[in-house]
């Protein structure tokens, strides 16, 4: 039951909202927990225990950590809990991958294959595992006290807006909200607007461009011309951004509608001028998680250049694996890790001194080449696609095949996506206007009113709700008649 589905928007969500608003304050968490469990059970059915098990284990572990001051015992509790959390993740996500690779080695050595029955991948297991790990590690570090209320802790792990595709919410960011959040009409309306923006990103940009990308990536290497390959990867580059940032917008909006404030997860990553900046803007919750719970504990950049490079490569190797049990994801992660390491050295100083346009072009080139591995089905498929992008293809180099996929609608969508991937359309966001109002208030006191921006603010007050209403109506229309409606990050 994805957010961009009729059953969620017109049945599940209204029922959850009405029930929660009518529920007394002391039972709101239990009510939200019921709907969160219902949401997960709707998609997973008999695999419901996969999420309930880590909830129980980590809640008990938190209580155990708070009940002892003996350092050795605390360390053993933490280690055991981390092993259990990662063990569950490994079994469901990586066991088949490891056995398949081991069977390849055993075949070459002449040994018999190991049994390799398919293992179901539960929805959102990578996300709620990281939620659980951040909680137990923060309790161990005494960043936060253990949560003694089982319903509140279970809600933190399973709250449906961020359950199956993030953003990754760390416990210390919402600990107070679990017991002391406030609901308001202003917060609800702000959340509704954010949800509609995310829905529009998903339905009106990500889905149609995703269809173009799917058609091109399904072609054999011999049929893939250079212009067609570039159209495919540009379409996918926009698809994955608007798909995932749209989902994050919907999750943040849903959280607000129920009284929660989640941290931002995207900040226009395609305007970046270095790979370092890209990872400060892309999937921010994941970047921060790996920084705080892996990169810094490994030593960060405190032990010299060599160790820093090793730490970066290690983190992004694991970041790639986190996204999926495939060598394609590993290569994707290593590409980013390698360029982050290069930017830490002399190459970084050269990049910083280059003209802004060149730096921006460099980032987009690296990011798009890496996305090929993220999207392609196999390493061979990815290398064929990359070869076609740079002219090594048997397909004709004319634009005849390109015209079959690049119609007027696609050209308009690409222009809209290019503009929408920058802060240019942030005028539609109430968050932007609130931040602008705060800044303008400070500027006004100095006498500089920035009249053009103030005028834009005033114009958008009546325009924004009309535009958002149109976005919702058109999205709902597409929702009713469109069968192509994937969510990329549901795979992870």
VMD Tcl script that draws the C-alpha trace (Angstrom):
set ca {
  {0.00 0.00 0.00}
  {2.14 2.83 -1.30}
  {1.29 6.42 -0.40}
  {0.46 7.17 -4.03}
  {-2.42 4.70 -4.11}
  {-6.16 5.31 -4.01}
  {-6.71 2.94 -1.09}
  {-4.15 4.82 1.03}
  {-5.24 8.36 0.13}
  {-9.00 7.85 0.18}
  {-9.43 5.09 2.78}
  {-6.52 4.30 5.07}
  {-5.31 7.87 5.69}
  {-8.71 9.47 6.37}
  {-9.64 6.61 8.70}
  {-6.34 6.92 10.58}
  {-6.64 10.72 10.86}
  {-10.24 10.71 12.07}
  {-9.60 7.95 14.59}
  {-6.47 9.59 15.99}
  {-8.07 13.02 16.32}
  {-11.00 11.51 18.23}
  {-8.72 9.50 20.53}
  {-7.78 10.92 23.97}
  {-4.18 12.09 24.23}
  {-2.99 9.24 26.43}
  {-4.10 6.67 23.82}
  {-2.87 8.43 20.69}
  {0.40 6.49 20.52}
  {-1.43 3.20 20.90}
  {-3.87 4.22 18.18}
  {-1.10 5.24 15.80}
  {0.68 1.99 16.61}
  {-2.42 0.02 15.66}
  {-2.64 1.76 12.29}
  {1.11 1.36 11.74}
  {0.90 -2.38 12.41}
  {-2.14 -2.56 10.15}
  {-0.24 -0.73 7.41}
  {2.70 -3.13 7.63}
  {0.54 -6.23 7.90}
  {-1.38 -5.09 4.81}
  {1.79 -5.45 2.73}
  {3.56 -8.25 4.57}
  {0.81 -10.50 5.96}
  {2.56 -13.51 7.53}
  {5.91 -11.66 7.78}
  {4.57 -9.29 10.42}
  {6.82 -10.94 13.03}
  {9.86 -9.59 11.16}
  {9.14 -6.12 12.52}
  {7.65 -7.17 15.86}
  {10.73 -9.22 16.83}
  {13.26 -6.32 16.69}
  {10.79 -4.08 18.52}
  {10.70 -6.47 21.47}
  {14.44 -7.22 21.40}
  {15.58 -3.60 21.27}
  {13.05 -2.40 23.84}
  {14.27 -5.04 26.30}
  {17.88 -4.20 25.44}
  {17.26 -0.52 26.17}
  {15.80 -1.37 29.57}
  {18.72 -3.69 30.30}
  {21.24 -0.98 29.39}
  {19.52 1.51 31.67}
  {19.51 -1.05 34.50}
  {23.26 -1.54 34.77}
  {26.28 0.71 35.13}
  {28.85 -2.05 34.67}
  {30.75 -1.22 31.50}
  {31.42 -4.82 30.50}
  {27.77 -5.79 30.85}
  {26.65 -2.76 28.88}
  {29.09 -3.62 26.13}
  {27.86 -7.22 25.97}
  {24.21 -6.12 25.84}
  {24.95 -3.69 23.02}
  {27.01 -6.23 21.08}
  {24.37 -8.94 21.41}
  {21.60 -6.58 20.30}
  {23.57 -5.34 17.30}
  {24.34 -8.94 16.29}
  {20.64 -9.85 16.49}
  {19.54 -6.77 14.50}
  {22.16 -7.25 11.80}
  {21.61 -11.01 11.82}
  {17.94 -10.59 10.94}
  {18.85 -8.08 8.22}
  {21.57 -10.35 6.85}
  {19.34 -13.40 6.67}
  {16.49 -11.77 4.82}
  {18.51 -9.44 2.59}
  {21.90 -11.01 2.00}
  {21.73 -14.78 2.56}
  {20.71 -15.59 -1.00}
  {23.33 -13.19 -2.36}
  {26.10 -14.75 -0.29}
  {25.07 -18.31 -1.17}
  {24.85 -17.47 -4.88}
  {28.38 -16.01 -4.85}
  {29.68 -18.93 -2.79}
  {28.09 -21.38 -5.23}
  {29.92 -19.63 -8.07}
  {33.24 -20.22 -6.33}
  {32.36 -23.83 -5.41}
  {31.36 -24.57 -9.00}
  {34.78 -23.47 -10.24}
  {36.41 -25.66 -7.60}
  {34.27 -28.65 -8.55}
  {32.17 -28.82 -5.39}
  {28.40 -29.33 -5.17}
  {26.07 -26.34 -4.95}
  {24.61 -25.22 -1.64}
  {20.83 -25.15 -1.43}
  {19.56 -21.68 -2.29}
  {15.80 -21.38 -1.82}
  {14.38 -17.87 -2.38}
  {14.03 -15.78 0.79}
  {11.36 -13.09 0.94}
  {12.65 -9.53 1.47}
  {10.35 -7.82 4.01}
  {9.33 -4.25 3.27}
  {11.49 -1.57 4.84}
  {13.78 -3.96 6.71}
  {16.86 -1.81 6.01}
  {15.11 1.27 7.40}
  {13.59 -0.12 10.58}
  {16.81 -2.02 11.35}
  {18.72 1.27 11.28}
  {16.02 2.86 13.46}
  {16.50 0.10 16.03}
  {20.29 0.30 15.90}
  {20.33 4.07 16.40}
  {18.11 3.68 19.47}
  {20.14 1.01 21.25}
  {23.45 2.75 20.41}
  {22.17 6.11 21.68}
  {20.96 4.49 24.91}
  {24.35 2.82 25.31}
  {26.10 6.15 24.74}
  {23.67 7.79 27.20}
  {22.56 10.26 24.54}
  {18.97 9.45 25.52}
  {17.35 7.52 28.36}
  {15.72 4.20 27.57}
  {12.06 4.37 26.52}
  {10.07 2.50 29.17}
  {6.71 2.73 27.45}
  {6.45 -0.19 25.03}
  {3.78 1.48 22.89}
  {5.91 4.61 22.43}
  {8.97 2.61 21.48}
  {7.05 0.37 19.11}
  {5.58 3.47 17.46}
  {9.07 4.90 16.95}
  {10.16 1.77 15.08}
  {6.95 1.18 13.12}
  {5.32 4.60 12.55}
  {3.89 4.08 9.08}
  {4.92 7.38 7.38}
  {8.61 6.42 7.63}
  {8.30 2.65 8.05}
  {9.04 1.17 4.66}
  {11.17 3.78 2.85}
  {12.37 6.30 5.40}
  {13.55 8.90 6.04}
  {15.71 7.27 8.71}
  {14.48 8.81 11.95}
  {16.92 8.60 14.84}
  {15.41 8.14 18.25}
  {16.94 11.22 19.85}
  {15.30 13.40 17.17}
  {11.76 12.29 18.10}
  {12.08 11.10 21.71}
  {10.30 14.15 23.13}
  {7.68 14.13 20.39}
  {6.63 10.60 21.29}
  {5.29 11.90 24.59}
  {4.90 15.67 24.18}
  {4.03 16.58 20.60}
  {1.35 19.13 19.78}
  {-1.16 18.95 16.96}
  {-2.50 22.11 15.35}
  {-4.47 23.26 12.34}
  {-1.42 25.12 11.04}
  {0.81 22.05 11.36}
  {-1.86 19.84 9.77}
  {-2.35 22.17 6.79}
  {1.41 22.50 6.34}
  {1.70 18.71 6.37}
  {-1.13 18.36 3.86}
  {0.57 20.80 1.49}
  {3.87 18.95 1.81}
  {2.14 15.63 1.13}
  {0.52 17.02 -2.04}
  {3.86 18.36 -3.28}
  {5.40 14.93 -2.78}
  {2.48 13.24 -4.50}
  {2.87 15.59 -7.47}
  {6.60 14.86 -7.71}
  {5.84 11.16 -7.74}
  {2.83 10.99 -10.04}
  {3.51 13.84 -12.47}
  {7.30 13.67 -12.90}
  {8.87 10.48 -11.51}
  {6.38 8.00 -12.96}
  {6.31 9.21 -16.59}
  {10.08 9.70 -16.73}
  {10.51 6.32 -15.04}
  {8.52 4.73 -17.85}
  {10.93 6.27 -20.39}
  {13.94 5.04 -18.42}
  {12.49 1.52 -18.12}
  {11.92 1.29 -21.88}
  {15.48 2.34 -22.67}
  {17.16 0.23 -20.00}
  {15.27 -2.81 -21.29}
  {16.94 -2.54 -24.71}
  {19.74 -4.87 -25.74}
  {23.20 -3.33 -25.98}
  {23.21 -3.65 -29.77}
  {20.05 -1.51 -29.98}
  {21.29 1.23 -27.67}
  {22.55 4.33 -29.44}
  {24.51 7.04 -27.64}
  {21.70 9.65 -27.68}
  {19.23 7.01 -26.48}
  {21.53 5.94 -23.64}
  {21.86 9.54 -22.45}
  {18.09 10.02 -22.59}
  {17.69 6.86 -20.50}
  {20.11 7.86 -17.77}
  {18.91 11.48 -17.64}
  {15.33 10.22 -17.28}
  {16.38 7.82 -14.52}
  {18.41 10.53 -12.78}
  {15.28 12.64 -12.51}
  {13.05 9.65 -11.74}
  {15.00 8.49 -8.69}
  {15.24 12.03 -7.29}
  {11.58 12.91 -7.70}
  {10.47 9.44 -6.65}
  {12.50 9.35 -3.45}
  {12.33 13.04 -2.52}
  {8.59 12.90 -3.29}
  {8.20 9.97 -0.93}
  {10.19 11.83 1.73}
  {7.96 14.89 1.25}
  {4.88 12.71 1.71}
  {6.39 11.08 4.81}
  {7.32 14.45 6.35}
  {3.86 15.79 5.51}
  {2.12 12.77 7.04}
  {4.24 13.13 10.16}
  {3.13 16.74 10.57}
  {-0.51 15.82 10.08}
  {-0.15 13.55 13.13}
  {1.88 16.12 15.10}
  {5.45 14.94 14.36}
  {8.29 16.94 12.86}
  {10.84 14.93 10.85}
  {14.17 16.30 9.66}
  {14.61 17.09 5.97}
  {15.94 14.30 3.77}
  {16.78 16.14 0.53}
  {18.12 19.59 -0.22}
  {18.34 19.90 -4.01}
  {21.32 17.53 -4.43}
  {21.66 18.07 -8.18}
  {22.83 21.66 -7.66}
  {25.92 20.36 -5.84}
  {29.43 21.32 -6.94}
  {31.29 18.43 -5.31}
  {30.51 14.86 -4.35}
  {30.98 15.93 -0.73}
  {28.23 18.49 -1.15}
  {26.06 15.96 -2.97}
  {26.07 13.68 0.07}
  {25.22 16.58 2.33}
  {22.11 17.09 0.20}
  {21.11 13.58 -0.94}
  {19.33 11.16 1.43}
  {20.52 13.28 4.35}
  {19.17 10.93 7.00}
  {21.22 8.01 5.62}
  {24.36 10.15 5.21}
  {24.10 11.35 8.81}
  {23.45 7.82 10.08}
  {26.58 6.40 8.44}
  {28.61 9.43 9.57}
  {27.59 9.20 13.24}
  {27.39 5.43 13.71}
  {30.13 4.18 11.38}
  {32.46 6.79 9.89}
  {33.24 8.63 13.14}
  {33.58 5.42 15.23}
  {36.03 4.12 12.58}
  {38.14 7.21 13.21}
  {36.69 9.61 10.68}
  {39.39 11.94 9.38}
  {41.31 12.06 12.66}
  {43.99 9.43 11.89}
  {45.68 10.79 8.78}
  {44.85 10.78 5.06}
  {45.34 7.04 4.48}
  {42.96 6.02 7.24}
  {40.46 8.68 6.13}
  {40.42 7.24 2.60}
  {39.99 3.73 3.99}
  {37.13 4.86 6.21}
  {35.34 6.58 3.31}
  {35.70 3.57 1.02}
  {34.51 1.23 3.79}
  {31.49 3.37 4.61}
  {30.39 3.64 0.99}
  {31.03 -0.02 0.31}
  {28.57 -0.75 3.12}
  {26.29 2.06 1.93}
  {26.10 0.31 -1.44}
  {25.34 -3.04 0.19}
  {22.69 -1.40 2.37}
  {20.82 -0.44 -0.77}
  {20.72 -3.97 -2.11}
  {22.31 -7.42 -2.27}
  {23.97 -6.93 -5.64}
  {27.45 -6.15 -6.92}
  {25.89 -3.31 -8.89}
  {25.09 -1.51 -5.64}
  {28.58 -2.23 -4.32}
  {30.14 -0.65 -7.41}
  {27.78 2.33 -7.09}
  {28.87 2.82 -3.48}
  {32.56 2.40 -4.30}
  {32.35 5.02 -7.06}
  {31.03 7.56 -4.58}
  {33.52 6.48 -1.93}
  {36.42 6.77 -4.37}
  {35.50 10.28 -5.46}
  {34.93 11.37 -1.87}
  {38.42 10.09 -1.09}
  {39.86 11.93 -4.12}
  {38.20 15.14 -3.01}
  {39.87 14.78 0.39}
  {43.26 14.94 -1.32}
  {44.93 17.29 -3.81}
  {42.18 16.62 -6.37}
  {39.72 18.28 -4.02}
  {41.72 21.52 -4.04}
  {41.79 21.50 -7.83}
  {38.03 20.95 -7.97}
  {37.41 23.74 -5.47}
  {39.38 26.18 -7.64}
  {37.58 25.23 -10.87}
  {34.79 27.44 -12.28}
  {31.39 26.77 -10.76}
  {29.90 25.50 -14.04}
  {32.70 22.93 -14.45}
  {32.30 21.75 -10.86}
  {28.57 21.34 -11.34}
  {29.09 19.44 -14.62}
  {31.65 17.17 -12.93}
  {29.20 16.22 -10.18}
  {26.35 15.49 -12.58}
  {28.61 13.36 -14.78}
  {29.86 11.24 -11.87}
  {26.41 10.92 -10.33}
  {24.78 9.86 -13.61}
  {27.51 7.35 -14.43}
  {27.09 5.87 -10.96}
  {23.30 5.75 -11.38}
  {23.84 3.39 -14.33}
  {25.05 0.71 -11.91}
  {22.17 1.52 -9.55}
  {19.58 1.02 -12.31}
  {21.06 -1.72 -14.49}
  {20.13 -5.34 -13.79}
  {23.68 -6.74 -13.94}
  {27.27 -5.51 -14.09}
  {27.44 -6.57 -17.72}
  {24.30 -4.58 -18.48}
  {25.78 -1.53 -16.70}
  {29.08 -1.69 -18.61}
  {27.22 -2.03 -21.92}
  {25.07 0.96 -21.07}
  {28.07 3.07 -20.05}
  {29.87 2.08 -23.24}
  {26.88 3.21 -25.29}
  {26.79 6.54 -23.43}
  {30.33 7.27 -24.54}
  {29.98 6.13 -28.15}
  {31.06 2.48 -27.97}
  {27.99 0.89 -29.52}
  {26.99 -0.94 -32.68}
  {23.67 0.90 -32.87}
  {23.27 3.70 -35.44}
  {24.39 7.06 -34.11}
  {21.52 8.99 -35.73}
  {18.52 10.28 -33.79}
  {15.86 8.08 -35.37}
  {15.57 5.74 -32.36}
  {15.64 8.72 -30.00}
  {12.51 10.19 -31.58}
  {10.52 7.08 -30.56}
  {11.06 7.94 -26.88}
  {11.58 11.70 -26.87}
  {8.15 13.06 -27.73}
  {6.81 16.51 -26.84}
  {5.46 15.37 -23.47}
  {8.83 13.89 -22.47}
  {10.68 17.05 -23.50}
  {8.33 19.17 -21.39}
  {8.73 16.80 -18.44}
  {12.53 16.96 -18.71}
  {12.42 20.76 -18.62}
  {10.04 20.75 -15.65}
  {12.22 18.19 -13.87}
  {15.37 20.21 -14.51}
  {13.76 23.31 -13.02}
  {12.12 21.35 -10.20}
  {15.45 19.82 -9.17}
  {16.64 23.34 -8.25}
  {15.24 25.68 -5.56}
  {13.32 27.55 -8.29}
  {9.98 25.89 -7.48}
  {10.41 26.16 -3.71}
  {7.96 29.09 -3.83}
  {5.23 26.42 -3.61}
  {6.52 25.31 -0.21}
  {5.14 26.93 2.93}
  {8.40 25.95 4.67}
  {10.32 28.18 2.26}
  {7.99 31.10 2.91}
  {8.29 30.70 6.66}
  {12.08 30.69 6.44}
  {11.97 33.68 4.09}
  {9.71 35.52 6.52}
  {12.17 34.98 9.36}
  {15.10 36.15 7.24}
  {13.19 39.11 5.82}
  {12.22 40.21 9.32}
  {15.90 40.46 10.17}
  {16.71 42.23 6.91}
  {13.88 44.72 7.36}
  {15.39 45.93 10.60}
  {18.54 46.89 8.68}
  {16.48 48.88 6.18}
  {16.93 46.59 3.14}
  {13.51 45.10 2.35}
  {14.43 43.02 -0.71}
  {11.22 44.21 -2.35}
  {11.20 41.72 -5.23}
  {11.32 38.71 -2.91}
  {8.76 40.25 -0.61}
  {6.51 40.78 -3.64}
  {6.95 37.11 -4.60}
  {5.91 36.15 -1.08}
  {2.70 38.17 -1.30}
  {1.85 36.83 -4.76}
  {2.29 33.20 -3.68}
  {-0.03 33.43 -0.66}
  {-3.20 33.17 -2.81}
  {-1.55 31.30 -5.70}
  {-0.03 28.42 -3.71}
  {-3.29 26.77 -2.55}
  {-4.73 26.97 -6.08}
  {-1.64 25.38 -7.60}
  {-1.55 22.68 -4.90}
  {-5.23 21.91 -5.48}
  {-4.54 21.48 -9.21}
  {-1.56 19.24 -8.45}
  {-3.72 17.03 -6.25}
  {-6.57 16.82 -8.76}
  {-4.27 15.97 -11.67}
  {-2.33 13.46 -9.54}
  {-5.57 11.80 -8.44}
  {-6.66 11.61 -12.07}
  {-3.41 9.91 -13.04}
  {-3.77 7.66 -10.01}
  {-7.14 6.43 -11.22}
  {-5.96 5.53 -14.71}
  {-2.29 4.63 -14.33}
  {-1.05 1.11 -13.65}
  {2.66 2.09 -13.63}
  {3.26 3.29 -10.07}
  {6.49 1.89 -8.60}
  {8.37 3.17 -5.55}
  {12.08 2.62 -6.17}
  {13.15 2.56 -2.52}
  {10.56 -0.04 -1.53}
  {13.15 -2.57 -2.71}
  {15.54 -1.58 0.04}
}
mol new
graphics top color blue
foreach p $ca { graphics top sphere $p radius 0.5 }
foreach p [lrange $ca 0 end-1] q [lrange $ca 1 end] { graphics top cylinder $p $q radius 0.2 }
display resetview
